[in-house]
Amino acid sequence: MSQSISARIPDSLAEKLRVAAKATERKPSYFIQKALERYFEDEFDYQLARDRLLDKTDRIMSLEETKQELGI
């Protein structure tokens, strides 16, 4: 199943999308889907880890504490 969404992007980015779609004979939605997949595979995980690292309220555990909690 798929869903249709709407988003505003800068003209320069829309032009790059149009050129890439035409050059590869693919639909613009292909590139949008691939970009989102890559973001959620890589960048999203990075941002989540970074946010947790910078969160002053998040408890930081030593290696020994981690092993003990995991029962290793």
Order of alpha helices (4+ residues) and beta strands (2+ residues): alpha-alpha-alpha-alpha
